[in-house]
Amino acid sequence: MTKEQLIACHKRILPYIHKTPILTSRLVNELVGAELYFKCENFQKTGAYKMRGATNAIMQLTAAQKDKGVVTHSSGNFAQALSLAAQSLGVKATIIMPSNSPQVKKNAVIGYGGTILECEPTIEARQGLADHIVHTTGATFVHPSNDPEVILGQSTSCMELLEAYPDLDTVFCPVGGGGLIAGSALAAHYFGNNCKVFGGEPLEADDAYRSLLSGKIETNTSANTIADGLRTQLGTHNFPIIQKHVTEIIRVSETDIVQAMQFIWERMKIIIEPSSAVAFAAILKDKHKFENTKIGLIISGGNVDITRLPF
């Protein structure tokens, strides 16, 4: 993917997304011993960065493809993002959701105009039903993280961050399916000034950490983490980008995640979801590495069930 493709993507999707704010905190800076800049995608449409990739993926379809609609499988943020992006662009969206998805997330998808089809809560069931919809309706499948057009869209958050602060030494983001960190790595490569990219990942779902070590895409036998948005794995499109451009992935414990999340809620007064807290937790864990540097941190989302807070 070229620098020109990233620029064209950003220009294309800008009318359909929020250019989210960047916040700072003197208290956080003193705690870490560095300057931190929080790119707040929790203020993005649908409450997460995924609106960017979903919008770009649909906009790149042909008129004939748009007529037949799009389909994805997701239990959370991408389900909502694809539904709203499709509604905004006049395209039908079918969302495959596990039967055990929270009702609040189903309600959000319906509110954004998506049509929900439920399946058993397994990867095989989700992909199987999605394939069936593609085969029977001609809809285009849009993967939440392993799609080149989605990755391009996700790059635009880090592009905006570097546009505002071009002298960042490091960018941090959480790692789940790999779309955000791959896009961020491309943005840092093309628009940063020797800017390194680090990922944060739960110990309970550390497939990306192990994939970088082994050189092949690893899976998780279990993913028992509060960071529900990260219970997935890398894909064939984003893994090569991550291998080439990501410096390190730092693993954090469940306690680390909860403490980081609570700190941001209490001290910065913003709502972030556990998956977003993983990146901040990673900085806190290895803060000695980043003393006296400038760090950009992408707050990936703020979709939290406030009746089930971990603190």
LOTORPA-817190 format. One record per residue: residue number from 1; x negated, y, z of N, C-alpha, C, O in turn. Coordinates in steps of 0.05 Angstrom, whole numbers. Each point is the difference from the previous one (the first is absolute). Layout:
residues N
<marvo NUM <X Y Z> <X Y Z> <X Y Z> <X Y Z>>
...
//
This chain:
residues 311
<marvo 1 <-17 -24 0> <17 24 0> <-18 25 0> <-19 2 15>>
<marvo 2 <26 17 -32> <-17 23 -4> <9 24 17> <23 1 9>>
<marvo 3 <-41 18 -7> <7 25 14> <23 14 -13> <18 11 13>>
<marvo 4 <-18 -12 -40> <22 13 -15> <27 -13 6> <21 13 1>>
<marvo 5 <-21 -39 2> <25 -15 7> <11 9 27> <24 3 3>>
<marvo 6 <-42 1 17> <8 9 26> <12 28 -1> <21 5 12>>
<marvo 7 <-34 12 -27> <10 28 -3> <28 0 -14> <18 14 9>>
<marvo 8 <-16 -29 -30> <26 -1 -15> <22 -12 18> <23 10 -2>>
<marvo 9 <-29 -30 17> <19 -12 18> <10 20 21> <24 3 4>>
<marvo 10 <-42 12 8> <8 20 20> <18 21 -12> <20 7 12>>
<marvo 11 <-27 3 -35> <16 20 -14> <28 -11 -6> <20 14 2>>
<marvo 12 <-19 -39 -10> <25 -13 -8> <20 -3 23> <24 6 -3>>
<marvo 13 <-34 -14 26> <18 -7 22> <6 24 19> <18 -1 16>>
<marvo 14 <-33 23 -19> <2 22 18> <29 11 4> <7 7 22>>
<marvo 15 <9 -6 -44> <28 10 4> <17 -18 17> <22 9 9>>
<marvo 16 <-30 -34 -5> <17 -19 14> <-10 -7 28> <13 -16 14>>
<marvo 17 <-35 27 -5> <-11 -7 26> <-4 26 17> <1 22 -11>>
<marvo 18 <-7 -26 36> <-9 23 17> <-30 1 0> <-14 -21 2>>
<marvo 19 <3 45 -4> <-29 3 4> <-4 3 30> <4 22 11>>
<marvo 20 <-10 -43 3> <2 -2 29> <-21 17 14> <-22 5 -11>>
<marvo 21 <27 4 36> <-18 17 14> <-25 -16 11> <1 -24 1>>
<marvo 22 <-21 39 6> <-24 -10 12> <-3 13 28> <-2 24 2>>
<marvo 23 <2 -40 19> <-1 10 27> <-27 -5 13> <-14 -19 -7>>
<marvo 24 <8 36 26> <-25 -4 16> <7 2 30> <21 10 7>>
<marvo 25 <-39 -19 9> <4 1 29> <-27 4 14> <-18 -17 -3>>
<marvo 26 <16 39 18> <-25 5 14> <-6 -23 20> <-23 -8 4>>
<marvo 27 <44 -1 9> <-3 -22 20> <-11 -25 -13> <-18 -13 11>>
<marvo 28 <29 5 -34> <-9 -23 -14> <-29 3 -9> <-16 -18 3>>
<marvo 29 <9 42 -13> <-28 5 -8> <-19 -3 23> <-22 -12 -3>>
<marvo 30 <30 21 27> <-18 -2 24> <-2 -30 8> <-21 -9 8>>
<marvo 31 <43 -5 -10> <0 -29 7> <-18 -16 -18> <-15 -17 10>>
<marvo 32 <15 22 -35> <-15 -16 -20> <-28 12 -3> <-19 -15 -6>>
<marvo 33 <15 41 10> <-26 12 -5> <-4 6 -29> <-23 1 -10>>
<marvo 34 <45 3 -4> <-1 5 -29> <24 18 -7> <18 5 17>>
<marvo 35 <-17 5 -42> <23 15 -9> <18 -19 -16> <-8 -12 -19>>
<marvo 36 <34 10 28> <19 -17 -13> <22 16 -14> <9 20 11>>
<marvo 37 <-2 -30 -34> <21 13 -16> <21 -21 -7> <-6 -19 -15>>
<marvo 38 <30 22 26> <21 -20 -2> <19 7 -24> <14 19 1>>
<marvo 39 <-15 -36 -22> <18 4 -23> <26 -14 7> <1 -25 1>>
<marvo 40 <20 40 3> <24 -10 13> <21 -10 -20> <20 13 -7>>
<marvo 41 <-24 -38 -3> <19 -12 -17> <25 -10 15> <20 -9 -12>>
<marvo 42 <-20 12 38> <25 -5 16> <20 21 -7> <24 -3 7>>
<marvo 43 <-32 26 -19> <18 21 -9> <7 -3 -29> <14 18 -11>>
<marvo 44 <-22 -39 -2> <6 -5 -28> <29 -9 -3> <12 -9 20>>
<marvo 45 <0 12 -43> <27 -11 -5> <0 -29 7> <-19 -15 -6>>
<marvo 46 <40 6 19> <4 -27 11> <-19 -6 23> <0 -23 10>>
<marvo 47 <-15 43 -1> <-17 -3 24> <-25 -16 -4> <-12 -9 20>>
<marvo 48 <2 6 -44> <-25 -14 -5> <-12 6 -27> <14 9 -18>>
<marvo 49 <-40 -13 15> <-14 6 -25> <10 -15 -24> <-6 8 -23>>
<marvo 50 <21 -30 27> <7 -18 -22> <18 13 -21> <3 -11 -22>>
<marvo 51 <9 34 28> <16 14 -20> <-18 8 -23> <10 2 -23>>
<marvo 52 <-35 3 27> <-18 8 -21> <-4 -22 -21> <4 5 -24>>
<marvo 53 <-11 -29 33> <-5 -21 -19> <26 -10 -13> <0 -6 -24>>
<marvo 54 <22 5 39> <25 -9 -12> <9 19 -22> <9 -9 -21>>
<marvo 55 <-12 35 26> <8 20 -20> <-16 -3 -26> <10 0 -22>>
<marvo 56 <-37 -2 26> <-17 -2 -24> <6 -26 -16> <1 1 -24>>
<marvo 57 <3 -23 38> <5 -25 -14> <25 2 -17> <0 -10 -23>>
<marvo 58 <21 22 33> <25 2 -15> <-3 19 -23> <10 -4 -22>>
<marvo 59 <-24 27 27> <-4 20 -22> <-16 -11 -23> <3 10 -23>>
<marvo 60 <-19 -30 27> <-17 -12 -21> <15 -21 -17> <-12 -10 -19>>
<marvo 61 <36 4 27> <15 -20 -16> <11 12 -25> <3 24 -2>>
<marvo 62 <2 -41 -18> <13 10 -25> <29 4 5> <11 -8 21>>
<marvo 63 <2 22 -39> <29 5 2> <16 -26 1> <19 -3 15>>
<marvo 64 <-28 -17 -30> <13 -26 -1> <-3 -14 27> <19 -12 10>>
<marvo 65 <-42 14 2> <-5 -13 26> <17 14 22> <11 -13 17>>
<marvo 66 <-10 40 -18> <16 14 19> <29 -8 -1> <14 -1 20>>
<marvo 67 <-4 -3 -44> <28 -8 -4> <7 -26 15> <22 -4 9>>
<marvo 68 <-42 -14 -7> <5 -26 13> <-7 0 30> <5 -20 13>>
<marvo 69 <-16 42 -3> <-4 2 28> <-26 -11 10> <-16 -11 -15>>
<marvo 70 <12 14 41> <-25 -11 14> <8 -17 23> <22 2 11>>
<marvo 71 <-40 -20 -3> <4 -17 22> <-25 -3 16> <-22 0 -11>>
<marvo 72 <24 -2 37> <-23 -5 17> <8 -17 24> <24 -3 4>>
<marvo 73 <-43 -7 11> <6 -13 26> <-15 15 21> <-24 4 -1>>
<marvo 74 <39 4 22> <-12 15 22> <20 1 22> <24 1 -4>>
<marvo 75 <-35 -2 29> <18 2 23> <-1 28 12> <13 4 21>>
<marvo 76 <-28 14 -32> <-5 25 13> <-3 24 -18> <19 7 -15>>
<marvo 77 <-42 6 17> <-4 26 -12> <2 1 -30> <11 19 -12>>
<marvo 78 <-21 -40 -2> <1 0 -29> <28 -4 -10> <8 10 -21>>
<marvo 79 <8 -26 36> <28 -4 -7> <15 27 -1> <15 6 -19>>
<marvo 80 <-21 11 39> <13 26 1> <-11 18 -22> <15 15 -13>>
<marvo 81 <-41 -16 9> <-13 18 -19> <9 -6 -29> <6 18 -15>>
<marvo 82 <-5 -44 8> <8 -7 -28> <29 8 -4> <8 8 -22>>
<marvo 83 <9 -12 43> <28 7 -3> <4 29 -5> <15 8 -18>>
<marvo 84 <-28 10 33> <3 28 -3> <-13 10 -26> <11 17 -14>>
<marvo 85 <-35 -28 7> <-13 8 -25> <18 -8 -24> <3 16 -18>>
<marvo 86 <9 -39 19> <17 -9 -22> <25 18 -2> <8 7 -21>>
<marvo 87 <4 -1 45> <23 18 0> <-7 27 -12> <16 11 -15>>
<marvo 88 <-39 0 23> <-8 26 -10> <-4 0 -30> <3 21 -13>>
<marvo 89 <-11 -44 2> <-6 -2 -29> <22 -13 -16> <-3 -6 -24>>
<marvo 90 <26 1 37> <23 -12 -14> <-4 -29 -9> <9 -8 -21>>
<marvo 91 <-22 -7 38> <-6 -28 -6> <12 -18 22> <0 7 23>>
<marvo 92 <10 -30 -30> <11 -19 19> <-22 -15 14> <-19 -9 -13>>
<marvo 93 <21 6 40> <-21 -14 15> <13 -23 16> <19 4 14>>
<marvo 94 <-31 -28 -17> <9 -23 15> <-23 -7 20> <-23 -2 -8>>
<marvo 95 <30 -1 33> <-20 -4 21> <5 -27 13> <21 -5 12>>
<marvo 96 <-41 -13 -14> <1 -26 14> <-10 4 28> <-22 8 5>>
<marvo 97 <40 -13 15> <-8 4 28> <4 -26 16> <20 -13 -4>>
<marvo 98 <-39 6 21> <4 -23 18> <25 3 17> <7 22 8>>
<marvo 99 <6 -44 -3> <25 1 15> <-3 11 28> <19 9 12>>
<marvo 100 <-44 -10 -1> <-4 9 27> <-10 29 1> <-9 10 20>>
<marvo 101 <11 5 -43> <-8 28 0> <18 16 18> <24 -6 2>>
<marvo 102 <-35 25 13> <17 17 18> <22 14 -16> <-4 9 -22>>
<marvo 103 <28 -8 34> <23 12 -13> <-6 30 -6> <10 10 -20>>
<marvo 104 <-25 3 36> <-7 28 -5> <-14 4 -26> <4 20 -14>>
<marvo 105 <-21 -40 7> <-15 2 -26> <19 -7 -23> <-2 13 -22>>
<marvo 106 <20 -32 26> <20 -6 -21> <18 25 -5> <6 6 -23>>
<marvo 107 <2 6 44> <17 24 -2> <-14 22 -16> <12 14 -16>>
<marvo 108 <-38 -11 21> <-16 21 -14> <-1 -6 -30> <4 18 -16>>
<marvo 109 <-9 -43 9> <-1 -8 -28> <27 6 -14> <1 11 -22>>
<marvo 110 <21 -19 35> <26 5 -11> <5 30 -3> <11 9 -20>>
<marvo 111 <-20 7 40> <4 29 -1> <-15 13 -23> <8 21 -10>>
<marvo 112 <-30 -33 2> <-16 10 -22> <9 -12 -27> <-13 5 -21>>
<marvo 113 <34 -20 21> <12 -10 -25> <-10 -27 -10> <7 -8 -22>>
<marvo 114 <-23 -6 39> <-10 -26 -8> <21 -22 4> <17 2 18>>
<marvo 115 <-18 -23 -34> <17 -23 3> <-17 -22 14> <-21 -8 -10>>
<marvo 116 <31 -2 32> <-15 -20 16> <9 -28 -6> <24 -6 -1>>
<marvo 117 <-43 -12 -4> <5 -29 -1> <-17 -12 22> <-24 4 2>>
<marvo 118 <37 -20 16> <-15 -12 22> <-11 -28 -7> <12 -14 -17>>
<marvo 119 <-34 7 30> <-12 -26 -4> <-11 -10 26> <0 14 20>>
<marvo 120 <-10 -39 -20> <-13 -11 23> <-26 17 5> <-12 9 -19>>
<marvo 121 <4 -7 44> <-23 17 7> <-27 -14 -5> <-16 -3 18>>
<marvo 122 <11 -5 -43> <-26 -11 -8> <-9 14 -26> <17 10 -16>>
<marvo 123 <-43 -9 12> <-11 12 -24> <10 -14 -25> <7 13 -20>>
<marvo 124 <-5 -40 22> <9 -15 -24> <29 6 -7> <6 3 -24>>
<marvo 125 <11 0 44> <28 6 -5> <3 28 -12> <16 4 -18>>
<marvo 126 <-31 15 29> <1 27 -10> <-8 2 -30> <14 12 -16>>
<marvo 127 <-37 -24 10> <-10 1 -27> <18 -16 -19> <4 8 -23>>
<marvo 128 <6 -31 33> <17 -17 -17> <25 15 -8> <8 -2 -24>>
<marvo 129 <5 16 42> <24 14 -7> <-6 24 -18> <16 6 -18>>
<marvo 130 <-38 7 23> <-8 23 -17> <-4 -10 -29> <8 13 -19>>
<marvo 131 <-22 -36 17> <-5 -11 -27> <27 -7 -14> <3 3 -24>>
<marvo 132 <16 -13 40> <26 -7 -11> <14 24 -11> <12 0 -22>>
<marvo 133 <-13 22 37> <13 25 -9> <-13 11 -26> <13 8 -18>>
<marvo 134 <-40 -10 17> <-14 9 -24> <9 -17 -24> <5 11 -22>>
<marvo 135 <-3 -37 27> <6 -19 -22> <29 4 -10> <5 -2 -24>>
<marvo 136 <13 7 42> <29 1 -7> <9 28 -8> <20 2 -15>>
<marvo 137 <-33 19 24> <10 27 -6> <-19 16 -18> <8 20 -12>>
<marvo 138 <-33 -29 11> <-20 16 -16> <-12 23 16> <-14 16 -11>>
<marvo 139 <20 -15 37> <-11 22 17> <-30 -3 1> <-11 -22 -3>>
<marvo 140 <-3 44 8> <-29 0 3> <-7 -3 30> <10 14 17>>
<marvo 141 <-28 -33 -12> <-9 -4 28> <-21 20 7> <-19 3 -15>>
<marvo 142 <22 11 37> <-20 19 10> <-10 -10 26> <14 -1 20>>
<marvo 143 <-40 -7 -19> <-12 -10 25> <-6 23 19> <-9 21 -9>>
<marvo 144 <14 -24 35> <-4 22 19> <-29 10 1> <-4 23 7>>
<marvo 145 <-16 -40 -13> <-27 9 3> <-19 -9 -22> <-21 12 -4>>
<marvo 146 <28 -33 -10> <-19 -12 -20> <10 6 -28> <4 -18 -17>>
<marvo 147 <-1 44 11> <9 9 -26> <-17 25 -7> <-1 18 16>>
<marvo 148 <-12 -18 -39> <-18 23 -7> <14 27 2> <-12 19 10>>
<marvo 149 <37 -17 -18> <14 25 1> <7 8 28> <1 24 7>>
<marvo 150 <5 -44 10> <5 6 28> <-26 10 14> <0 19 15>>
<marvo 151 <-22 -33 -21> <-26 8 11> <-7 29 -8> <-9 16 17>>
<marvo 152 <14 -9 -42> <-5 27 -10> <16 20 17> <-10 21 8>>
<marvo 153 <36 -27 -4> <17 17 15> <-10 4 29> <1 22 10>>
<marvo 154 <-10 -44 2> <-9 2 28> <-26 16 2> <-7 10 21>>
<marvo 155 <-8 -8 -43> <-25 16 1> <5 29 5> <-18 15 9>>
<marvo 156 <42 -5 -15> <5 28 0> <0 13 28> <-4 23 3>>
<marvo 157 <10 -39 17> <-1 10 28> <-29 8 7> <-4 22 11>>
<marvo 158 <-15 -39 -17> <-28 6 6> <-10 22 -19> <-17 16 8>>
<marvo 159 <27 -15 -32> <-7 22 -18> <7 27 12> <-16 19 0>>
<marvo 160 <41 -17 11> <9 25 13> <-18 7 24> <-6 23 5>>
<marvo 161 <-1 -44 10> <-17 4 24> <-27 11 -8> <-10 19 12>>
<marvo 162 <-2 -30 -33> <-26 9 -9> <1 27 -15> <-19 15 -1>>
<marvo 163 <42 -9 -10> <4 26 -12> <-1 22 21> <-11 22 -4>>
<marvo 164 <22 -28 27> <0 19 22> <-26 1 15> <-9 21 9>>
<marvo 165 <-4 -45 -6> <-25 -2 15> <-20 -17 -16> <-4 -23 5>>
<marvo 166 <-8 36 -25> <-18 -15 -18> <-26 -10 13> <-14 -17 -12>>
<marvo 167 <8 26 36> <-25 -7 12> <3 -22 22> <-17 -4 17>>
<marvo 168 <39 -11 -19> <4 -23 19> <-23 -20 -3> <-8 -7 -23>>
<marvo 169 <-2 -3 45> <-20 -21 -1> <12 -28 -3> <-11 -18 -12>>
<marvo 170 <36 15 24> <12 -26 1> <31 3 -2> <11 20 9>>
<marvo 171 <1 -40 -22> <29 -2 0> <8 -27 12> <-12 -21 -7>>
<marvo 172 <31 21 26> <10 -24 12> <29 -5 -7> <16 19 -2>>
<marvo 173 <-9 -44 -3> <29 -7 -3> <4 -29 9> <-19 -16 0>>
<marvo 174 <44 9 7> <5 -28 7> <0 -18 -25> <3 9 -22>>
<marvo 175 <-8 -35 27> <-1 -19 -22> <21 -22 4> <0 -14 20>>
<marvo 176 <18 12 -39> <20 -22 0> <-2 -14 -27> <-16 -18 -3>>
<marvo 177 <33 26 -16> <-1 -12 -26> <-23 11 -17> <-7 -12 -20>>
<marvo 178 <-4 34 28> <-24 10 -14> <5 23 -19> <-19 11 -11>>
<marvo 179 <44 -3 6> <6 21 -19> <-10 27 9> <-11 15 -16>>
<marvo 180 <15 -8 41> <-8 26 10> <-30 3 2> <-11 20 -9>>
<marvo 181 <-3 -40 19> <-29 3 3> <-14 -2 -27> <-20 14 -4>>
<marvo 182 <31 -29 -15> <-11 -1 -27> <3 27 -14> <-19 11 -12>>
<marvo 183 <43 1 14> <5 26 -11> <-17 22 13> <-11 17 -14>>
<marvo 184 <9 -19 40> <-17 20 15> <-29 -3 -8> <-14 21 -2>>
<marvo 185 <5 -45 -2> <-28 -5 -8> <-6 12 -27> <-21 11 -5>>
<marvo 186 <40 -13 -14> <-3 12 -26> <-1 30 2> <-16 13 -13>>
<marvo 187 <34 -1 30> <0 29 3> <-26 10 12> <-11 20 -8>>
<marvo 188 <1 -35 29> <-25 8 12> <-23 -2 -19> <-18 17 0>>
<marvo 189 <18 -37 -17> <-21 -4 -20> <-1 23 -20> <-21 10 -7>>
<marvo 190 <45 -2 -2> <1 20 -22> <0 29 11> <-10 18 -14>>
<marvo 191 <21 -13 38> <4 27 9> <-15 7 26> <-2 23 8>>
<marvo 192 <-10 -43 4> <-15 5 25> <-29 7 -6> <-9 -3 -23>>
<marvo 193 <-5 11 44> <-28 6 -2> <-15 -20 17> <-6 5 24>>
<marvo 194 <-1 -28 -36> <-11 -22 15> <18 -8 24> <-10 -7 21>>
<marvo 195 <36 8 -26> <19 -7 21> <4 -30 1> <7 -13 -19>>
<marvo 196 <-11 2 43> <3 -29 4> <29 -7 9> <13 17 13>>
<marvo 197 <-4 -41 -20> <27 -8 8> <-2 -24 19> <-13 -20 -6>>
<marvo 198 <27 23 28> <2 -22 20> <29 -8 3> <18 17 -3>>
<marvo 199 <-14 -42 10> <27 -10 6> <2 -9 28> <-19 -8 13>>
<marvo 200 <43 10 -2> <7 -12 26> <19 -23 -4> <18 1 -17>>
<marvo 201 <-23 -23 31> <16 -24 -4> <4 -15 27> <-18 -1 16>>
<marvo 202 <42 -9 -11> <4 -15 25> <-16 -26 1> <-2 -14 -21>>
<marvo 203 <-8 8 44> <-14 -26 3> <18 -24 -7> <-9 -20 -9>>
<marvo 204 <35 24 14> <20 -22 -4> <7 -3 -30> <14 -19 -7>>
<marvo 205 <-23 37 -10> <5 -2 -29> <-24 12 -15> <3 20 -13>>
<marvo 206 <-26 -33 16> <-25 11 -9> <-9 -12 -27> <-24 -3 -4>>
<marvo 207 <42 -3 -14> <-7 -12 -25> <-18 17 -17> <-17 -10 -14>>
<marvo 208 <21 37 15> <-16 17 -17> <-29 1 10> <-19 0 -16>>
<marvo 209 <16 0 42> <-27 -1 13> <-14 -25 -9> <-24 1 -8>>
<marvo 210 <38 -24 9> <-12 -25 -7> <-5 -2 -31> <-19 -13 -9>>
<marvo 211 <37 26 -6> <-3 -1 -29> <-26 15 -9> <-13 -9 -18>>
<marvo 212 <7 31 31> <-24 15 -7> <-25 -17 7> <-20 1 -14>>
<marvo 213 <22 -17 35> <-23 -16 8> <-4 -24 -19> <-22 -6 -8>>
<marvo 214 <44 -7 0> <-1 -24 -16> <-2 5 -30> <-10 -16 -15>>
<marvo 215 <19 40 7> <0 7 -29> <24 -11 -15> <0 1 -25>>
<marvo 216 <20 -11 39> <24 -10 -13> <24 7 18> <-3 5 24>>
<marvo 217 <27 -4 -36> <24 8 15> <7 -22 21> <6 -22 -8>>
<marvo 218 <-7 30 33> <7 -18 22> <29 4 8> <12 21 -6>>
<marvo 219 <-1 -41 20> <28 2 9> <0 -1 31> <-20 -7 12>>
<marvo 220 <43 13 -1> <4 -2 29> <18 -24 6> <22 -3 -12>>
<marvo 221 <-31 -15 30> <17 -22 8> <23 10 17> <21 -12 1>>
<marvo 222 <-26 33 14> <21 14 15> <-6 29 0> <-23 8 -6>>
<marvo 223 <43 9 12> <-4 28 0> <16 12 23> <19 16 -4>>
<marvo 224 <-26 -24 27> <15 8 24> <-10 27 11> <-13 2 20>>
<marvo 225 <20 19 -35> <-9 27 7> <24 19 1> <20 -3 -15>>
<marvo 226 <-22 22 33> <21 21 2> <0 17 -25> <20 13 -6>>
<marvo 227 <-42 -12 -9> <-2 16 -25> <13 -15 -22> <-13 -12 -17>>
<marvo 228 <40 12 17> <15 -17 -19> <-4 7 -29> <3 -18 -17>>
<marvo 229 <-11 42 11> <-6 8 -27> <-25 -12 -12> <-5 2 -24>>
<marvo 230 <-12 -14 42> <-25 -11 -9> <0 -31 0> <-22 -12 -3>>
<marvo 231 <45 0 5> <2 -29 0> <1 -11 -29> <19 -14 -7>>
<marvo 232 <-38 21 -8> <-1 -8 -28> <-29 -3 -8> <-18 2 16>>
<marvo 233 <13 -7 -42> <-28 -5 -8> <-7 15 -26> <18 10 -14>>
<marvo 234 <-44 -9 9> <-10 14 -24> <9 -14 -25> <8 -23 0>>
<marvo 235 <-11 38 -23> <8 -11 -25> <-22 2 -21> <-21 12 5>>
<marvo 236 <25 -24 -28> <-20 -1 -21> <-7 27 -12> <-22 3 -10>>
<marvo 237 <40 16 11> <-5 27 -12> <-15 17 20> <-18 15 -7>>
<marvo 238 <25 -16 33> <-12 18 19> <-26 -11 13> <-17 16 8>>
<marvo 239 <14 -42 -7> <-24 -11 14> <-26 8 -14> <-19 7 14>>
<marvo 240 <17 -8 -41> <-25 9 -12> <-7 29 6> <-24 7 3>>
<marvo 241 <44 10 -1> <-5 28 6> <-10 3 29> <-19 15 5>>
<marvo 242 <31 -31 13> <-8 1 28> <-29 -11 3> <-16 12 14>>
<marvo 243 <10 -33 -28> <-27 -11 1> <-21 20 -9> <-22 2 12>>
<marvo 244 <29 13 -32> <-19 19 -12> <-3 26 15> <-22 11 2>>
<marvo 245 <43 -1 10> <0 27 10> <5 3 30> <-2 22 11>>
<marvo 246 <10 -43 4> <5 2 28> <-25 -8 16> <-11 -21 -4>>
<marvo 247 <3 38 23> <-25 -5 15> <4 -22 21> <-17 -17 2>>
<marvo 248 <38 19 13> <4 -19 22> <29 -1 9> <15 20 -3>>
<marvo 249 <-7 -43 13> <26 -3 13> <-4 -6 30> <-14 -20 6>>
<marvo 250 <25 36 11> <-3 -4 29> <25 -12 12> <22 9 -5>>
<marvo 251 <-26 -31 20> <23 -14 11> <6 10 29> <-18 7 15>>
<marvo 252 <44 -6 -9> <8 10 26> <20 -19 13> <15 -14 -14>>
<marvo 253 <-14 14 41> <18 -17 14> <28 12 2> <4 24 -6>>
<marvo 254 <15 -40 15> <28 10 3> <0 22 22> <15 20 -3>>
<marvo 255 <-30 -23 24> <-2 21 20> <-11 26 -11> <10 21 6>>
<marvo 256 <-31 -23 -23> <-11 23 -13> <21 15 -16> <2 25 1>>
<marvo 257 <14 -40 -16> <21 12 -17> <21 15 16> <7 22 -6>>
<marvo 258 <3 -35 27> <21 12 17> <-11 25 13> <14 21 1>>
<marvo 259 <-38 -22 10> <-12 24 13> <-4 23 -19> <5 23 7>>
<marvo 260 <-14 -29 -31> <-4 21 -21> <26 12 -8> <2 25 -3>>
<marvo 261 <18 -42 0> <27 10 -8> <11 18 22> <11 22 -6>>
<marvo 262 <-13 -30 31> <11 16 22> <-15 26 2> <13 21 6>>
<marvo 263 <-39 -21 -10> <-16 24 2> <10 21 -21> <3 23 7>>
<marvo 264 <1 -32 -31> <9 18 -22> <28 12 7> <5 24 -4>>
<marvo 265 <13 -42 13> <27 9 7> <-2 22 22> <13 21 -2>>
<marvo 266 <-28 -27 23> <-1 18 23> <-15 25 -4> <9 22 8>>
<marvo 267 <-32 -24 -22> <-17 24 -2> <4 16 -25> <-3 25 0>>
<marvo 268 <10 -38 -22> <5 15 -25> <29 5 -6> <7 15 -18>>
<marvo 269 <10 -28 34> <30 4 -2> <11 -8 -28> <19 13 -9>>
<marvo 270 <-31 -33 -3> <11 -10 -26> <6 -30 3> <-14 -14 14>>
<marvo 271 <34 6 -29> <8 -28 0> <-16 -15 -21> <1 6 -24>>
<marvo 272 <-16 -26 33> <-15 -17 -19> <8 -29 6> <6 -7 23>>
<marvo 273 <-7 -10 -43> <6 -28 4> <-25 -15 8> <-22 10 -4>>
<marvo 274 <24 -35 15> <-24 -14 9> <-21 -4 -23> <-24 2 6>>
<marvo 275 <33 -7 -30> <-19 -4 -22> <-18 25 -3> <-23 -3 -6>>
<marvo 276 <35 27 9> <-16 25 -2> <-20 2 22> <-22 10 -3>>
<marvo 277 <30 -20 27> <-17 3 23> <-25 -18 -2> <-21 5 13>>
<marvo 278 <22 -25 -30> <-23 -18 -4> <-25 15 -9> <-22 -5 9>>
<marvo 279 <26 24 -27> <-23 16 -11> <-13 17 22> <-24 1 3>>
<marvo 280 <41 12 13> <-10 16 22> <-14 -17 21> <-20 7 11>>
<marvo 281 <32 -30 -5> <-12 -19 19> <-28 -9 -9> <-18 -3 16>>
<marvo 282 <15 0 -43> <-26 -8 -10> <-21 21 4> <-23 -5 6>>
<marvo 283 <31 31 -9> <-18 22 4> <-9 1 30> <-23 3 6>>
<marvo 284 <43 -6 11> <-6 0 29> <-19 -23 8> <-17 4 17>>
<marvo 285 <21 -27 -29> <-16 -23 7> <-29 4 -6> <-18 -8 15>>
<marvo 286 <12 20 -38> <-28 4 -9> <-7 29 -2> <-15 8 -19>>
<marvo 287 <25 8 37> <-4 29 -3> <-29 9 0> <-7 21 -11>>
<marvo 288 <-10 -37 23> <-28 8 1> <-12 1 -29> <-19 15 -4>>
<marvo 289 <31 -30 -15> <-10 1 -27> <6 26 -14> <-13 7 -20>>
<marvo 290 <33 7 30> <11 23 -15> <-4 27 14> <13 20 -7>>
<marvo 291 <-30 -19 27> <-5 25 15> <-10 22 -19> <-16 -4 -17>>
<marvo 292 <28 28 22> <-8 24 -15> <5 -2 -30> <-15 12 -16>>
<marvo 293 <35 -27 8> <7 -2 -28> <29 10 -4> <14 6 19>>
<marvo 294 <-6 -4 -45> <27 8 -6> <15 -25 -11> <-8 -12 -20>>
<marvo 295 <31 6 33> <14 -25 -7> <29 7 -9> <14 14 14>>
<marvo 296 <-6 -24 -37> <27 1 -8> <14 -26 7> <-11 -21 -4>>
<marvo 297 <35 23 15> <15 -24 8> <28 2 -12> <15 19 5>>
<marvo 298 <-7 -40 -20> <26 0 -12> <20 -14 19> <-2 -24 5>>
<marvo 299 <20 40 6> <22 -10 16> <21 -12 -20> <14 15 -13>>
<marvo 300 <-14 -41 10> <14 -12 -22> <31 1 2> <13 1 -21>>
<marvo 301 <-2 1 46> <29 1 2> <9 4 29> <-16 -2 19>>
<marvo 302 <42 8 -17> <11 5 26> <27 -13 4> <17 10 15>>
<marvo 303 <-13 -33 -28> <25 -14 2> <-1 -20 23> <-10 -22 -2>>
<marvo 304 <22 31 25> <-2 -15 24> <29 -4 11> <16 18 -1>>
<marvo 305 <-11 -42 11> <25 -5 15> <-4 11 28> <-13 -13 17>>
<marvo 306 <23 37 -11> <-6 13 26> <14 -14 23> <-5 7 23>>
<marvo 307 <22 -27 -28> <11 -15 22> <-18 -23 8> <5 -14 20>>
<marvo 308 <-27 10 -35> <-18 -22 6> <-30 9 1> <-17 -12 -12>>
<marvo 309 <13 35 25> <-28 10 2> <-17 -18 18> <10 -11 19>>
<marvo 310 <-36 8 -25> <-17 -17 15> <-12 13 25> <-17 -11 13>>
<marvo 311 <26 36 -7> <-11 14 23> <23 15 14> <-5 13 20>>
//
